[in-house]
Amino acid sequence: GRDLESRPDTPPAIYFKISPVVQEIVRRKNPNLRADCQVLVDVLNEKLDYQAGVGHLLNATYEDALHFARYAEAVFFNLPEPDTDLSILTNCIGSFHQTTGNLDKAFYHYEAGIRVNKALCALAPDNPNYKNGLAISYERLGSTQRTLGNLEEALTFFEKDIELTKELYEAYPQNVEFKNGLAISYSKLGSTQRTLGNLEEALTFFEKYNELEKELYEAYPQNVSFKNGLAISYERLGDTQRTLGNLEEALTFFEERCRLGKELYEAYPQNVSFKNGLAISYYRLGQLFEEQKNLPKAFEYFELDLKFTELTFESSPRNVEYRKNLRISYDNMGEISEKLGKKELSEAYFEKARSLE
């Protein structure tokens, strides 16, 4: 068709559509298609690379990543033979959609990742990297189901994940990636059991998670990811102890989480997930002091939470989770201000919370 909006002094742009049948014939007749696309696959994997656990994009803005994700989808579905790079690519696509709130699309691509990794494992059952890729795909599916509120389905995927990660760690106990993978698996199982109300089971998983993260951090104290993992494990333990009513134990864990969170933020002030982690630390401490009826102390920590939650949201305004967290922070400030008799301040915070709905 012709571009009807073309300027009169320039030739009209002419576009052509190629039949899907013709596209398929071309694809099948090019035996080197996969090799020809290798550079493209590598670039897309780099551009859609994300921080494990939080999904924050490492090498692209969310606006640019939207285009990269579309290219990646087209590439993935036109390269039929499974391989490791395509396994990574489909997880990257899924993570992008999960982080930006499109959970149905995320689930679809994680399921595609399962199919790729099962095919790879069938080709080479003893290949530990293929088994690890399958474990990661199960973990991603579980995380999506958990976000959707399908906890029993999530638990099933997490159990498949931990079965594989245990096998990998037992076979290769010196492999740091597999050890870290097992730690994350314990974390996911613990979080799901906690949401289901099985607090003692959750505590057991979180203790194993914390134990592995301590070992990793002590062995590699310069590894930022392990330090962050240890901080999060303290947060999980604190949350569970608080729910069990053990407030003193919870306070100890939250203080450790906050100490590590401060160190991470001060070392990497531009890192969005560390801003978010520190905000969560302050929020947890605020909740704890509110339960202990120490409202001025709770107000102090909720104010710090709001400060860092605003910074986090400003860094990634398209992230639906950060937007939700900011609304919660405004609501908290409204409630605690109201309890302290600061009516005008309370109304101002509630109004800000409503503006984010």
N, C-alpha and C positions, 0 to 999 in steps of 0.2 A: 504494500500500500504506500501512498505518498503522504509526506508530512504536510498537512494542510496549513500548518502554522509557519511555514518557511517564509523568510523575508523575501519581498519581490525581487531584490537585487542579487539573490543567491540561488543557485540551482536547487530545486526541491530534493530533499533526501529520499532515497528509495530503499525500502527494506524488503527482504525476502524471508519467507518461512520455509523451513525444510521439513518435509514429512517425517514424522517419528519413525516410519518404516525405513526411510532412507537413512536416518541417523543410526538405526539399529544395524542395517547392512554394513554401513561404514565401520561401525564399532567392531562388528564380528570379523570383518575382513582385514582389520589391522592387528596382526599378531604382536606388534610391539607397543600396543596402546598403553599397557601398564607401565612399561619402561619410559615411554614418552611423557607420561603424566607424573613421573617420580618427583621432579622438581616442584611441580604444582602441589602435590601431596605434602611434601616437606614444608613448603611455605605455609600452607593452610594449617598444618599441625603446629607450626611455630606461632602463627597469628592467633590461633584459638587456644593456645596453651593457657592453663588455668592453675590457680593455687589449690592444691588438694584440700578438701574440707570446707572451703568457703566459696570456691568457684570464681574468685576474682580473676579477671583477665590480666595476664602478665605483659602482653606485647601488643595490645590493641585497645582502642576505645570501644565502648559498647555499640556506638553508631557504625564504626567500621566493621566490627565483628558480625553485625547483622548481615552485611554483604558477604563476608567470608564464610559464614555459616551456610548461606544459600549456595555459594560455589561448592562448598564441601559436600553438601547433600547431593548435588548433581554429579560430582566426581564419584562419591561413594556408590551411588546406585548404577553407575555406568561402568564400574570396574568389578566384574563378577567374582574373580578369584580372591579368596581370603588371604590376607597377609597381616603381619604385625602392624605396619603403618596404617592400614585401613582400620584395624582394631582401635588404634589410638585415635584416629580421626573421628570415628563414630562416637567415642566417649567425649571427645572435645565438643562435637555438635550437641550431644545430649546435655553436657554441662552448661553450655551457653544458654540453651532453652530453659534449663532448670533455674539458672541464676536470674534470668529475666522473667521468670514466672510462667512460662508456657510448659506446664508439667506434662500435658498429654504428648506434646512433641518430644519432650525429653525422654519420656517412657518409651516412645516408639523407637527412638534411636538407640537407647540402651538395650532394648530387646534385639535390635539389629546387631549390636555388639555381642550379645550372647551367641547369636547364630554364627558370627564370624569366629569367635573364640572356641566354640564347640567344634567347628569344622577344623580349626588349626590343631586342637587337642586330639581329634580323631586321626589326623595325619601323623602326629608325633606325640603319642601319649606320655612319653618320658621327658618332654621338653618343659623345663620349669617355667620358662617365660610365657609359654602358651597357657599353662595352668594358672599363672599369676594374672594374666590378662582376663581369663574367665572369672577368677575370683573378684577382680576389680569390677567387672560388668555386673556380677551379682550384687556387689555392694552398692553400685550406682542405682540399680533397679530397686533395691531395698530402701535406699534413701528417698527415691522419688515416691514410692508407695507410702513411706512414713509421712512425707510432706502432704500427701493427698489424704492422710488420715486412715489409710488401710493398714492398720498395725499388724494384724495377723499375717497378711501377705508379706509385709516388710520383714517380719520375723523369719518367715520361710526363706526369703532370699539371703538374709544375714546369716542364717544357719548354714546355707550352702556355701556362702563366702568363707565362714570361719572353718568349715571342714577342709576346704582347699588350703587356706592360709596356715592352718596347723600342720598339714602334711608338708607344705613347703618349708616351714620353719624347722620342723623336726628333721627333715632331710638335709637342710642347709642351715644349721644353727648359727654359722658365722656370717650369713648373708644379711646385711643391714636392712635392705629393702624388704625382705620377707619378714624380718622381725618387726619392723615398723608397720607392715601390713597387718600382722597379727594384732598388734596393739590397737590399730584403728578398728579392726573387726570386733575386739572386745568392747571398744567404745560404742560402736553402733548397736551391738546387742544390749549393752547396759542401758543406753538411752531408750531403746524400744521397750525393754522390760520395765523401766521406770515409768514410762508413759502408760503402760498397761496396768500399773499399780503394783507390780511385783518388786517391791523395794529391796528386799534382802537379796534376791537374785541380781538385781541391778547393781547393788553395792559390791557383790562378788566380782562381777565383770569389770566394774570401775577400778577395783583394787588391782586386778590383773593388768588392766590398762596402765594404771599409774606405775606399777612395778616395772613394766617393760619400758615405759617412757623415761623413768629414772635411769635405768641401765643404759639406754641409748644416749641420753644427755650427758651422763657421767663419762661415757666412752668418747663422746664427740661434743665437748662443751662449746665449740665454736659453731656447731650446726644450729642455725636459727630455727629450722623446722622442728627439730627435736625439742628445743627449748620451748617453743610454742605448744607443741604437743603435751609437754609436761605441765605447762600452765593450764591448758584445757582440762587435763586429767584431774588437777586439783579442783577446778570448777565443778566437774561432774561429781566428785566425791562430796564437795561442799553442798551442792544441791540436794543430793540424796540424804546426807546426814541432817540437813535442815528439815526436809520433809518428814524424816523419822523423829523429829523433835529434839535431836542432839545439837543444840545451838552452839555450844562451846566448841565441839569438834568442827562444826560447819564454819565457825569464825576462823579457826586455825587454817582450814583449807582455803577459804576465800582470801585471807591475808597473803598466803603463799601465791595464790593465783594473781593477786593484785601486784605483788612485788615483782614477779616475773613479767607481768604485763607492762609495768612501768619501764622496766629495763629494755624490753623489746621496742616499745614506742620511742623511748629516748634515743635508742640506737638507730631506729629507722622511722623517723617522724612522718615520712611520706607514704608509708605502707598502710593501706586502707584497712586490712584485716587486723593490724595491730591497734589501730585507733578503735576499731570495733571491739576488739578483745578487752581493751582497757575500759571502754564504756560499760561493757558487760560486768567487769570486775566491780566497778563502782555501783552499778545497779544492784548486784547481789548483796554487797555490803549495806546498801541503803535498805533493802528489804529486811535484812537480818536485824538491823537496829530499829526498824519500825516495829517488828514483831516483839522486840524487847522493850517497846514503849519509849525508846530514846529518840523522840521526834526531831530535836535539833540536829542530832548526829545523822539521822536518816536524811534530813533535808540537805545537809552538807554533801553527802555522797550522791544523792539524786541530782543535785546541781552539777556535780562533776560528770555524772553519767550523761546528762543532757548536753554538756559542753562537747564531749567527745562523740556523742551520737550525732550531733549537728555537723561536726567536722567529717564524720564518716559519710553522712548523707550527701554533703557538699562534694565530696570526692567522687561519689558514684550515684548520682541522682536517679539513674534508671533502675537501680537495684531495688526490687520490690521488698526484699527483707529489710534493707536499711530504712526505707520509707516507713514500713510498719513499726520498726524499732523507735523511730523518731516520734511517731504518734503516741506510742506507749510511754515514752519519756515525758512528753508534754502532759499526758494524762496523770502520770505519777506526780509530777510537780504540781499539777492542779490539786490533786488529792491531799498531798502533804501540806501544801500551803493552806488549804481549807482547814485541815486539822489544827494548824498553828494559828488560825484566826486571821490569816492574810487573805481576806475575801477578794479584793481587787486583783491581786496577783494571781489568785486561784482562777478567777474568771478569764484572765488574759491567757493563761496556759491552756485552759479548756478550749478556748476559741482557736488557738493554734492547733490543738489536736484535731478539732473538727475540720479545719481547713485541709487536713491530709486524708480525710476519709474518702 
